[in-house]
């Protein structure tokens, strides 16, 4: 409701020429085919309530009489980001855990790259448009950890936890948090995203129509991010 209410209010202001909505690649869902990248035409199949809520917001936005640009970024990392940063802190403690052993293809986008293209879209002309956003590359499930350890010169023990064990633990944690009226940081449902085989996507549409050229791949972006975290005392 928040998205449609905000878009409706914007539509009433004649000075607003375009509404830019930051959705998520989760609104489409992961590719079931390891060899097939996600595109704007991939059938929608969100695998979490979060993804379904983003898809619902996108659909509601189409009901508003306003030119809109929808971005579906993959995992965003960078200065001030806290969720993926948890992985970095875990690595710094010497722990490099994974769920199961299934090979995965992942994608990332550096926060400032996402911000730059979002601002650029405000000047876009024409009707509605939608774009999937990553840095244009595909990474193995170990790439993030390997890059972070290399930059920080850290060592961490890599191990794999069986999926059934993780589900059992999360089941108990969710029950406890529910009783304490707390929200679990990771849910059993979230495993559908965390264990998906392929999150890579094709960004050729954004390149062609918006001139999107990511300035940071994962290695360059993590170097800049880690420098910021150290400068701002998030990392010792």
C-alpha positions as CSV (number, residue, x, y, z in Angstrom):
1,X,0.0,0.0,0.0
2,X,2.8,2.4,0.7
3,X,4.1,2.3,-2.8
4,X,0.8,2.9,-4.5
5,X,-0.1,5.7,-2.0
6,X,3.2,7.4,-2.6
7,X,2.9,7.0,-6.4
8,X,-0.7,8.3,-6.3
9,X,0.4,11.4,-4.4
10,X,3.3,11.9,-6.9
11,X,0.9,11.6,-9.8
12,X,-1.2,14.5,-8.4
13,X,1.8,16.8,-8.5
14,X,2.2,17.9,-12.1
15,X,5.8,18.8,-11.5
16,X,6.7,15.1,-10.9
17,X,7.6,13.7,-14.3
18,X,8.8,10.2,-13.3
19,X,8.5,7.9,-10.4
20,X,11.5,5.6,-9.7
21,X,10.8,2.5,-7.7
22,X,13.6,0.3,-6.3
23,X,12.1,-3.2,-6.2
24,X,14.3,-6.3,-6.0
25,X,15.4,-9.2,-8.1
26,X,13.5,-11.3,-5.5
27,X,10.3,-10.1,-7.2
28,X,11.2,-12.4,-10.1
29,X,12.9,-15.1,-8.1
30,X,16.0,-17.1,-9.0
31,X,16.6,-18.9,-12.2
32,X,15.9,-22.6,-12.0
33,X,18.4,-23.2,-14.8
34,X,22.1,-22.9,-13.9
35,X,22.9,-21.9,-17.5
36,X,20.1,-19.4,-18.0
37,X,20.3,-15.8,-16.7
38,X,17.4,-13.9,-15.3
39,X,15.9,-11.3,-17.7
40,X,13.1,-8.8,-17.6
41,X,11.0,-11.4,-19.4
42,X,11.7,-14.3,-17.0
43,X,8.3,-15.6,-15.6
44,X,7.8,-14.2,-12.1
45,X,8.3,-16.8,-9.4
46,X,9.3,-15.1,-6.1
47,X,10.2,-17.7,-3.5
48,X,9.7,-15.6,-0.3
49,X,7.1,-13.3,1.1
50,X,9.5,-10.5,0.6
51,X,9.8,-11.2,-3.1
52,X,6.0,-11.5,-3.4
53,X,5.5,-8.2,-1.6
54,X,7.9,-6.5,-4.1
55,X,6.0,-8.1,-7.0
56,X,2.7,-6.9,-5.6
57,X,4.1,-3.4,-5.3
58,X,5.2,-3.4,-8.9
59,X,1.8,-4.6,-10.0
60,X,0.1,-1.9,-7.9
61,X,2.4,0.8,-9.4
62,X,1.0,-0.1,-12.9
63,X,-2.4,1.0,-11.7
64,X,-1.2,4.6,-11.1
65,X,-1.3,7.1,-14.0
66,X,2.4,8.1,-13.8
67,X,5.5,7.3,-15.8
68,X,7.5,4.9,-13.7
69,X,10.9,3.2,-13.8
70,X,11.2,0.0,-11.8
71,X,14.7,-1.3,-10.9
72,X,15.2,-4.8,-9.6
73,X,18.7,-4.9,-8.1
74,X,20.4,-8.0,-6.9
75,X,22.2,-8.1,-3.6
76,X,23.4,-4.5,-2.9
77,X,26.6,-4.1,-0.8
78,X,28.8,-1.1,0.0
79,X,29.4,1.6,2.6
80,X,26.7,1.7,5.3
81,X,25.1,-1.6,4.2
82,X,24.6,-3.9,7.2
83,X,23.0,-7.2,6.0
84,X,25.7,-8.5,3.7
85,X,28.3,-6.9,6.0
86,X,27.4,-9.6,8.6
87,X,29.2,-12.0,6.2
88,X,32.3,-9.9,6.4
89,X,32.3,-9.7,10.2
90,X,31.8,-13.5,10.3
91,X,34.8,-14.0,8.1
92,X,36.9,-11.7,10.3
93,X,36.1,-14.0,13.2
94,X,37.7,-16.9,11.2
95,X,34.4,-18.5,10.2
96,X,33.4,-19.2,6.6
97,X,30.1,-21.2,6.7
98,X,27.8,-22.4,3.9
99,X,24.5,-24.2,3.6
100,X,24.8,-27.5,1.7
101,X,27.3,-28.1,-1.0
102,X,25.2,-27.3,-4.1
103,X,27.1,-25.1,-6.6
104,X,25.6,-21.6,-6.9
105,X,25.9,-18.6,-9.2
106,X,25.4,-15.3,-7.5
107,X,25.3,-11.7,-8.5
108,X,26.0,-8.4,-6.7
109,X,25.8,-4.7,-7.3
110,X,27.8,-1.9,-5.6
111,X,25.5,0.6,-3.8
112,X,26.9,3.7,-5.5
113,X,26.4,2.1,-8.9
114,X,22.8,1.4,-8.0
115,X,22.4,5.0,-6.7
116,X,23.9,6.5,-9.9
117,X,21.6,4.7,-12.3
118,X,18.5,5.5,-10.1
119,X,19.3,9.2,-10.3
120,X,19.9,9.0,-14.0
121,X,16.5,7.4,-14.5
122,X,14.8,10.5,-13.1
123,X,15.6,12.2,-16.4
124,X,14.3,9.3,-18.5
125,X,11.5,10.1,-21.0
126,X,8.7,8.0,-22.3
127,X,6.5,5.5,-20.6
128,X,7.0,2.8,-18.0
129,X,10.3,0.9,-17.9
130,X,11.8,-1.9,-15.9
131,X,15.4,-3.1,-15.5
132,X,17.2,-5.8,-13.7
133,X,20.4,-4.5,-12.1
134,X,23.7,-6.2,-11.2
135,X,27.4,-5.5,-12.0
136,X,26.9,-7.7,-15.0
137,X,29.0,-10.6,-13.8
138,X,28.4,-14.0,-12.3
139,X,30.2,-15.2,-9.1
140,X,30.6,-18.6,-7.4
141,X,29.2,-18.9,-3.9
142,X,32.8,-18.6,-2.6
143,X,33.8,-15.5,-4.4
144,X,32.7,-13.0,-1.8
145,X,34.6,-14.7,1.0
146,X,37.7,-15.3,-1.1
147,X,37.9,-11.6,-2.1
148,X,37.3,-10.3,1.4
149,X,39.9,-12.7,2.9
150,X,42.4,-11.7,0.2
151,X,41.9,-8.0,0.8
152,X,42.1,-8.2,4.6
153,X,44.7,-11.0,4.6
154,X,42.5,-13.1,6.8
155,X,42.1,-16.8,7.2
156,X,38.8,-18.5,7.9
157,X,37.7,-22.1,8.3
158,X,35.4,-23.0,5.5
159,X,32.7,-25.6,6.3
160,X,29.3,-26.7,5.0
161,X,26.2,-27.3,7.1
162,X,23.6,-29.8,5.9
163,X,20.4,-28.0,4.9
164,X,18.1,-30.2,7.1
165,X,20.2,-29.2,10.1
166,X,19.8,-25.5,9.3
167,X,16.1,-25.9,8.9
168,X,15.8,-27.7,12.2
169,X,17.7,-24.9,14.0
170,X,15.8,-22.1,12.3
171,X,12.5,-23.9,13.2
172,X,13.4,-23.7,16.9
173,X,14.8,-20.1,16.6
174,X,11.6,-18.9,14.9
175,X,9.4,-20.5,17.6
176,X,11.5,-18.8,20.4
177,X,11.5,-15.4,18.6
178,X,7.8,-15.7,18.0
179,X,7.1,-16.4,21.7
180,X,9.3,-13.4,22.6
181,X,7.6,-11.3,19.9
182,X,10.8,-10.8,18.0
183,X,11.6,-11.1,14.3
184,X,14.0,-13.7,13.2
185,X,16.9,-12.3,11.1
186,X,16.9,-15.4,9.0
187,X,13.8,-17.6,8.4
188,X,13.3,-21.1,7.0
189,X,11.5,-19.4,4.1
190,X,14.6,-17.2,3.4
191,X,16.6,-20.4,2.7
192,X,14.7,-20.5,-0.6
193,X,16.7,-17.5,-1.7
194,X,20.0,-18.3,0.1
195,X,20.2,-21.8,-1.4
196,X,19.0,-20.9,-4.9
197,X,21.1,-22.2,-7.7
198,X,21.3,-19.2,-9.9
199,X,20.9,-15.4,-9.2
200,X,22.8,-14.1,-12.2
201,X,20.9,-11.8,-14.6
202,X,21.2,-10.1,-18.0
203,X,21.6,-6.3,-17.7
204,X,21.8,-5.6,-21.5
205,X,18.4,-3.7,-21.4
206,X,19.7,-1.3,-18.8
207,X,22.9,-0.9,-20.8
208,X,21.1,-0.2,-24.0
209,X,18.4,2.1,-22.8
210,X,20.0,3.9,-19.9
211,X,23.7,3.6,-20.7
212,X,24.3,1.6,-17.5
213,X,28.0,0.7,-17.2
214,X,28.8,-0.5,-13.7
215,X,32.0,1.0,-12.4
216,X,32.6,-1.6,-9.8
217,X,32.9,-5.4,-10.0
218,X,32.9,-7.4,-6.8
219,X,36.6,-7.1,-6.1
220,X,36.8,-3.4,-6.7
221,X,33.6,-2.7,-4.8
222,X,34.6,-4.8,-1.8
223,X,38.0,-3.0,-1.7
224,X,36.2,0.4,-1.5
225,X,33.6,-0.9,1.0
226,X,36.2,-2.4,3.3
227,X,38.2,0.8,3.2
228,X,35.1,2.7,4.3
229,X,34.3,0.2,7.1
230,X,37.8,0.4,8.5
231,X,37.8,4.2,8.2
232,X,34.5,4.4,10.0
233,X,35.5,1.9,12.7
234,X,33.0,-0.8,11.6
235,X,36.0,-3.1,11.2
236,X,39.0,-3.1,13.4
